[in-house]
Amino acid sequence: MTVLDARALNRATLARQLLLDRADLPVLDAVAHLCGLQAQEPQEPFVGLWSRLRAFDPAALDELLTGRRVVRTHLMRRTVHLMSADDVLAWRARHDAMLRQRVVGTYRRELDGIDLDEVAAAGREVMADGVPRSMTELARTLTDRWPGPGPRPLGELLVAALIPMVQLPPRGLWRVKGGVRNVPLAAWLGREIDPPSGNGADPVGQALVRRYLAAYGPAATADLRAWSGLAGLPAAVAAVRDELVSFRDERGRELLDLPDAPRPDPETPAPVRFLPAFDNAILGYHDRGRIIDDTHRLLSVAGTRVALVDGRVSATWTVEAGTVTVTPLRAFSQAERAAVEEERQRLAEFLSM
């Protein structure tokens, strides 16, 4: 079985993540190809798309959000993602159990003995009036009936797990500050969530495997679990395995991939790219060694913005009063310093739009 070293995996990841060459894709197609963008920090996806798309216009994403074709919602790993409307309707039911488990696991003591179905039904009844509510506002409508958990555990249970919700604009619009106001997903989109498959074939799980590999492969099943938060995908992987090709990484792990997906020459030059906080190009793997050194691994979960040089996390960056400041994590060559400065200036121009 062919062994792919870290550099080969790095170039494949960059190609799949639209970071090797900026793509000429419509914004909606890019969001769908990437299987969503992690978005708990509302402005970060704009940088993520700017780094991936040619001539990216923030207004295009704003129009998708206000036009209800892209939404902000809790999904993979119980984190807020920007998702295409079609994907979230198709995938949400497949994530229900994981979302419940993660919230209950976080607030096990506070939620002990609570009937989740009763809480969900009560929450839906409150939200049926169509009034957008914050998490705390929704929780407070139910604290007379369930006083024990307190507003935060009850609110997170409702908004992040029990009731599929969207965070309404202006939250997440370009250079606009707005608090979180939630409405039920189906009400916002005017379409019901696809029901869970009851025939045992799990077509949604199989689609998730294919879509993940298209955007992140070659990858191990542990990487798929780390990205999605879903533990129950072995049957889906087994169902599509005949469609896939296999490799090994340098640790001996089996890596699965789509046969015709891009796997560039490891010596393909990689341009400097600035990534936003919590970018899935890093967080979408269990083994992140293909793109970030172990010594810097905690940066990826701390919300630090990073820059890729020769395809790897090699600097951090901040912005204050319109000035983008880059802090290297290693020594740069003269050519690398020039490339970083050129991209830094471009980013500063974009952020000043």
C-alpha atoms as one frame of an Amber mdcrd trajectory, in Angstrom:
protein
   0.000   0.000   0.000   1.379   3.409  -0.987   2.719   5.461   1.932   1.947
   9.185   1.895   4.328  11.297   3.949   3.357  14.497   5.759   4.290  16.675
   2.798   2.167  14.645   0.383  -0.766  14.861   2.796  -0.145  18.568   3.240
  -0.396  19.285  -0.466  -3.498  17.130  -0.792  -5.107  19.010   2.097  -4.247
  22.381   0.603  -5.717  21.352  -2.742  -8.949  20.048  -1.201  -9.259  23.098
   1.047  -8.841  25.520  -1.889  -5.621  26.810  -0.323  -3.168  25.676  -2.990
  -4.815  27.789  -5.686  -7.615  30.246  -5.052 -10.748  28.895  -6.693 -13.158
  30.517  -9.127 -16.171  29.181  -7.262 -19.369  30.941  -6.265 -19.437  31.470
  -2.513 -22.316  29.036  -1.993 -20.442  26.303  -3.859 -17.328  26.953  -1.761
 -19.275  26.723   1.517 -20.810  23.456   0.352 -17.508  22.013  -0.896 -15.853
  22.751   2.454 -18.761  21.044   4.267 -19.339  24.341   6.052 -17.006  26.742
   7.813 -16.557  26.863  11.572 -18.016  30.191  12.600 -18.405  30.735  16.332
 -16.411  33.940  15.780 -18.753  35.712  13.347 -16.208  37.569  11.201 -13.700
  34.740  10.780 -15.356  32.942   7.832 -14.846  36.025   5.678 -11.066  35.658
   5.966 -11.378  31.929   5.385 -13.226  32.515   2.123 -10.953  35.393   1.069
  -7.966  33.067   1.385  -9.688  30.449  -0.763 -11.570  32.343  -3.487 -10.487
  34.732  -6.201 -12.109  38.159  -6.008 -14.148  37.239  -2.928 -16.757  39.879
  -2.155 -18.081  39.832   1.431 -21.420  41.101   0.134 -21.904  37.760  -1.616
 -21.836  35.910   1.708 -24.079  38.533   3.295 -26.623  37.993   0.515 -26.566
  34.233   1.066 -27.185  34.700   4.794 -30.001  37.203   4.401 -31.384  35.225
   1.453 -31.565  32.075   3.618 -29.292  29.967   1.415 -26.535  29.832   4.051
 -27.215  29.657   7.786 -25.334  29.836  11.073 -26.150  26.784  13.177 -24.726
  24.245  15.610 -23.649  21.098  13.829 -20.288  19.306  13.631 -18.639  18.900
  17.029 -21.480  21.005  18.506 -19.768  24.124  17.167 -21.359  26.925  15.178
 -20.846  26.490  11.455 -21.840  28.342   8.338 -23.725  25.728   6.340 -25.560
  25.676   3.061 -29.299  25.369   3.633 -29.437  22.140   1.638 -26.665  20.512
   3.669 -27.979  21.422   7.092 -31.449  20.128   6.240 -29.953  16.867   4.977
 -27.418  16.388   7.780 -29.068  17.718  10.938 -30.979  14.606  11.959 -27.791
  12.525  11.611 -26.166  14.796  14.231 -29.054  14.889  16.731 -27.802  12.185
  19.090 -24.261  13.572  19.135 -25.494  17.080  19.912 -27.604  15.832  22.798
 -24.783  13.705  24.174 -22.296  16.563  24.075 -24.535  19.056  25.853 -25.646
  16.518  28.459 -22.013  15.480  28.937 -21.020  19.086  29.585 -23.848  19.682
  32.083 -24.298  16.168  33.421 -24.935  17.236  37.016 -27.256  20.139  36.160
 -29.339  18.113  33.691 -29.519  14.899  35.707 -33.081  13.565  35.726 -34.351
  15.993  33.090 -36.651  14.473  30.442 -35.080  15.793  27.233 -38.121  15.123
  25.084 -40.350  17.093  27.450 -37.921  20.024  27.423 -37.735  19.917  23.621
 -41.525  19.922  23.277 -41.859  22.850  25.673 -39.160  24.786  23.850 -40.790
  24.220  20.470 -44.092  25.422  21.881 -42.475  28.665  23.036 -40.690  29.201
  19.707 -43.845  28.507  17.694 -44.814  32.167  18.022 -42.050  33.064  15.560
 -40.318  35.531  17.885 -36.501  35.355  17.688 -34.964  34.778  21.106 -31.553
  34.626  22.665 -30.522  31.429  24.386 -31.066  33.002  27.795 -34.475  34.414
  26.871 -35.662  31.017  25.710 -34.345  29.284  28.817 -36.025  31.766  31.137
 -39.424  30.972  29.662 -39.001  27.434  30.998 -37.225  27.953  34.315 -40.499
  27.906  36.274 -41.028  24.346  35.056 -37.357  23.331  35.235 -35.707  25.585
  37.848 -32.864  23.218  38.687 -30.457  23.437  35.725 -30.240  27.221  35.526
 -30.516  29.348  32.361 -27.199  28.457  30.710 -27.393  24.641  30.803 -31.066
  24.737  29.881 -30.457  27.287  27.133 -27.565  25.386  25.577 -29.568  22.184
  25.718 -32.420  23.807  23.816 -30.483  25.867  21.283 -27.476  23.646  20.572
 -29.140  20.238  20.747 -32.873  19.781  21.163 -34.264  22.322  18.697 -32.512
  22.814  15.350 -31.959  26.575  15.281 -30.394  29.241  13.124 -28.715  32.417
  14.333 -30.397  35.248  12.485 -28.685  38.057  10.615 -27.314  40.615  11.318
 -25.267  38.111  13.350 -22.452  37.034  11.041 -22.748  39.789   8.440 -19.631
  41.590   7.220 -18.369  44.154   9.728 -21.697  44.124  11.575 -22.033  43.387
  15.265 -25.155  41.632  16.393 -26.203  39.469  19.286 -27.410  35.913  18.841
 -31.129  35.674  18.068 -32.425  32.192  17.339 -35.365  30.860  15.369 -36.166
  27.266  14.423 -34.316  26.125  11.335 -37.371  24.792   9.518 -39.304  28.024
  10.097 -36.434  30.166   8.768 -35.887  28.057   5.661 -39.526  27.182   5.021
 -38.566  23.527   4.664 -38.599  20.644   7.081 -35.431  18.844   8.131 -34.924
  15.546   6.343 -36.030  12.691   8.613 -33.472  10.146   9.797 -33.071   7.137
   7.573 -34.927   4.153   8.957 -33.823   1.516   6.474 -30.384   0.809   7.931
 -28.570   1.982   4.789 -27.664   5.354   6.326 -27.357   7.270   3.046 -26.639
  10.471   4.976 -23.671   8.865   6.713 -22.372   7.604   3.378 -22.744  11.083
   1.867 -20.849  12.550   4.825 -17.969  10.135   4.228 -17.733  11.067   0.546
 -18.086  14.793   1.169 -15.512  14.754   3.961 -12.946  12.975   1.813 -13.565
  15.380  -1.072 -12.704  18.320   1.186 -10.191  16.754   3.605  -8.841  13.472
   2.228  -6.847  11.338   2.237  -7.876  10.748   5.830  -8.288   8.092   8.499
 -11.595   7.186  10.058 -10.321   8.845  13.257 -10.015  12.096  11.299 -13.600
  11.747  10.082 -14.767  11.273  13.681 -12.742  14.265  14.868 -14.242  16.513
  12.196 -17.851  15.443  12.543 -18.052  14.523  16.211 -19.969  11.420  15.118
 -18.907   8.046  16.459 -21.378   5.949  14.483 -19.904   6.083  10.983 -18.118
   2.693  10.660 -21.130   1.208   8.852 -21.186   4.143   6.430 -17.459   3.769
   5.773 -17.912   0.036   5.202 -20.777   0.688   2.794 -18.696   2.960   0.544
 -15.316   1.284   0.979 -15.462  -0.369  -2.443 -15.656   3.117  -3.970 -12.497
   4.285  -2.223  -8.742   3.866  -2.503  -6.422   3.241   0.437  -3.023   4.558
   1.488  -0.899   4.502   4.620   0.606   7.417   6.461   4.062   7.301   8.023
   2.558   6.038  11.291   0.972   3.083   9.511  -2.618   4.343   9.736  -4.923
   3.477   6.858  -6.030   6.534   4.913  -9.105   6.453   2.709  -9.755   8.649
  -0.295 -11.859   9.183  -3.382 -10.029   7.687  -6.372 -10.134  10.786  -8.574
  -9.563  13.438  -5.892  -6.472  15.650  -6.276  -3.246  14.461  -4.683  -0.638
  16.935  -5.967   3.061  16.279  -6.248   4.536  16.867  -2.762   6.978  19.371
  -4.283   4.175  21.596  -5.610   4.863  25.144  -4.377   2.428  26.299  -1.708
   1.602  30.019  -1.452   1.333  31.940   1.799  -2.191  31.787   3.164  -3.698
  33.539   6.190  -6.239  31.434   8.069  -8.892  32.680  10.475  -9.439  31.450
  14.003 -10.698  27.860  14.266 -10.249  27.062  10.592 -11.303  23.524   9.722
  -8.231  23.042   7.524  -6.549  22.432  10.888  -9.391  21.340  13.162 -10.844
  18.881  10.659  -8.397  16.125  11.596  -7.497  13.976  14.568  -3.890  13.895
  13.393  -3.094  17.499  12.464   0.579  16.815  11.794   0.052  17.253   8.069
  -0.376  20.993   8.574   0.752  22.002  12.085   3.673  20.893  14.274   2.865
  19.253  17.616   4.627  22.082  19.432   2.072  24.530  18.012  -0.976  22.257
  18.178  -2.684  24.211  20.965  -2.842  27.282  18.727  -5.491  25.518  16.671
  -7.892  25.185  19.589  -7.137  28.526  21.250  -8.631  30.687  18.519  -5.255
  31.962  17.333  -5.133  33.158  13.746  -2.308  31.535  11.832  -0.453  31.868
   8.545   0.678  29.013   6.346   4.156  29.265   4.834   5.181  26.409   2.555
   1.845  24.877   3.492   2.409  24.663   7.245   1.465  26.792  10.226   4.512
  29.047  10.512   3.249  32.319  11.996   0.411  33.887  13.918  -1.308  37.122
  13.022  -3.430  39.755  14.697  -5.188  42.871  13.519  -5.642  46.082  15.487
  -6.787  49.444  14.196  -6.471  48.160  10.651  -2.879  46.994  11.059  -2.143
  43.316  10.462   0.810  42.129  12.546   2.561  38.838  11.789   4.600  36.960
  14.399   6.772  34.164  12.934   6.980  30.807  14.684  10.243  29.956  12.912
  12.952  31.708  10.920  11.912  32.742   7.410  14.066  32.909   4.346  14.248
  36.203   2.499  11.858  34.893  -0.140   9.408  33.700   2.528   9.518  37.057
   4.313   8.714  38.821   1.047   5.827  36.461   0.289   4.403  36.857   3.803
   4.611  40.643   3.561   2.879  40.673   0.183   0.006  38.558   1.449  -0.156
  40.556   4.697  -0.675  43.749   2.714  -3.389  42.115   0.629  -5.149  40.929
   3.764  -4.961  44.399   5.306  -6.541  45.850   2.173  -9.318  43.276   2.319
 -10.036  43.922   5.982 -10.244  47.663   5.347 -12.991  47.253   2.732
